[in-house]
């Protein structure tokens, strides 16, 4: 998975009779934090960001410039400024100006004898009064809460600094006039740095004609083996031919993504493809999954209906979770008697969420391929049906208010319901589609009053803190719902305008 290097540096006292006595201890703190991050910041695929430490503790303007230039040459895209003792605050500027305009975390001990937090507040205060958006964490390396905050900040910064150089492949434009799915370029470039390239779906259709037919057959047989009698061929809407057409579309997207350098993408689908080529559910699922018939692969975010801010939210969630697949859902039906949402759509639920296993066989035990609804999807193909496995999840969505991006964030769960209850609830919407029975940690009215649109995105685990850090680094407003919002305080740049 793509990542960006992380720079670590420490400031100290300028006085020689001071720094000659404590620099060895300070260097040990630098190495301890670097070692902790290396051991605990592994991605799903086993990769990890590069950690670069300054060659010396900063004690002068020249050493600050030297370390800053080292980190800049190493292409560090975020800076962790460590504080272990009192330091001379002005030294931050030759360091930061040499590194460049990157996210900054100020990280200190909480020690009375060696007041790193005094140095942090003095130095970070200097950065903030000049308009630098920084974050502050004070605590000991052995403290679990401090560790979790540091890792969450790094995940957030990694997401921001990786996405800012990425390209979204927009296949076909926003679907059915769904304006909340439109790729709003200018606010996106300002807040996130990534750009958009629109490609007509006709190109995919033409590339489908050139894909390797042996791969198409291999994919169909893989599904047939995994699903058995849960692959519901009806001889009309869903048959070998229509399933193979969906597989060709997946292979075509993979090929064009690679040729054009697309890091994530969205497929319009309706109405051109769904009425004249095939339904996009299977290819979208395969893009988002961490495997296909050729074995493990990186999950590639692909949003149905080419919903750009859905795809961007998913890409953020992918990076903050270390590369996990993410979910795309319609906010379909609320059950007030159960305080439960049924979030389902004909679209790109990664099959990984059926059992949350990296073994596709385990996930596909719980999956059925149904004939697509001919009423909407005349070209045919398979609809993917399963209920997401239960567990803690974080749901979110980017939106715009008067051209200003923001993100709604709510913690919740994919609920563990009895099979008969799930079947009853699914029948109220569409039992041939994938479902997440979502219970969120806010009430119906709060959710309804602020949620940006009809598409919600999700990832397993509590990713709230990392998402809030991401928003603050990007300079957009996080809107945290439920009681969890009381754990987060608006940063100074949100309070002083």
C-alpha positions, 0 to 999 in steps of 0.5 A: 500500500502506498505511504509517505515517509515520516520525519522525527526530530527533537529540539533541545536547549541551546546552552552547551553545558546543558545539551552535552549532559542530556543529548544522549538521553534525548536521542534514546527517546527519539529512537524509542519512539521511532522503534515503537512506530516501526513495530506498530504501524504495519499495514494489512499487506505487511508494508509500513511507512518509512521512519526517518530520524534526524541525525542529531538533537537540535541545539542551534539554528545550524543543526535545525537547518541540517536536520530539516534538510535531511528530512526534506531530502528523505521526502518526509511528508509529516513531521513529529516534533519530540519534546523531552526537556525544555528547548529554545522555541525559535529553533522550530523555524529553521527546522520547519522551514527546511522540511516544508509545509507538512502536517506537524505533531508536537509530542511530549512527555509529562515529566516534572523534572524534565518539562518537555510539555513546557517546551512543547507549549512554547514552541507549538504556540510559536507555530500556531501564532503564525498560522500552522495547524498542529496537533499536540499529544502529551504523555509517556511512551508506555501509556496505552492512550498516548500510543493510540493517539500517536498511531491515530495521528500518523494514520490520519497524516498518512491518509492526507499526505498520500491522497494529496498526490492521487488521481480519482478515475471517474468512469462516466460521471455522476449517475442519474443526476445525483448531484451529491455524487458530483466530482467538485474539483476546486474545493477538493483540490484545496482541501485534499490535493487530489484530482479527478480524471473523467473517462467515458464508460465507452472506453471500458466497453471497448477494453472489455473486448480485448481482455484475456478470455482465459482470465474471464473463464478462470474468474467464472469458474472461481465463482462457481466453485466458491458459490456452488448452488448459491450461484442462482443461474436462471438462464436469462438474467444471470447465466454464464454469459452475463456473469462473464460480462461482469468479469470482463468489466472488472478486468477492463477497470483494472487495466485502465486504472493501471494505464491511467494511473488511477489510485481509486475510481468510481463507476457510473453504471446506471443507466448506460452500462446497466441497460446495455452492458451489465450490472456493476455489482460484481466488478465493484465488489472485486475491486474493493476486495483484497483478493480475486481468483489470482490470490491476495491483492490490494483493495482498490476503492471503487464507488458505485454510481461514480459517487466521488465524495463516497469514493474519497471517504472510502479512500481515507478510511482505507488509509487510516485503517492500514488498508482494510476494505471499506463499505459503500451503502445506501441509507435505506430504512430506519426501524424505530422499534429496533433503533436500527438502520438497514443500509443496503444497495445494489452496489459495491459491498466488498465480499470481505465483510461477509465474514471479515476473512482474508480467505475468500472461501470463508466469506463466500460461504455466506454469499449468494449471487442472485439474478439482477432485478430486470426492472432496473438492470436490463442488461443483467448479471449477478446481484451480490447478497449477504449480511455484513458480519457483526462487529464495531464499525465507524461510519462517515461521509464527506459533504459540502456546505456552500462549497466547503467540505466537511465530514460526518462521523459516527461510531456504531456497529454491524448488529448481530441479529438472529438469522430469521430477524435478518431475513424479515428485515431484508424482505422489507427492502431488497433481499437480493442485495447486501445489507448492513444492519447498522446501529449507530451511536446517535439518535435518528433526528441527529443523524437525519439533521446533518448527514450529507446524502443517501450514501454512507461509508464504513470500515471496521473498528473505532476509527473516529479519532483518526478521522477527526485528526484527518479532518483537522489536518486537511482544514475541514470540519469534522461533525462527530455524532452522539456522545462521542463528540464530547471527547473531541474539542474544536481546534483553535483555528475553528474557534478563531476566525 
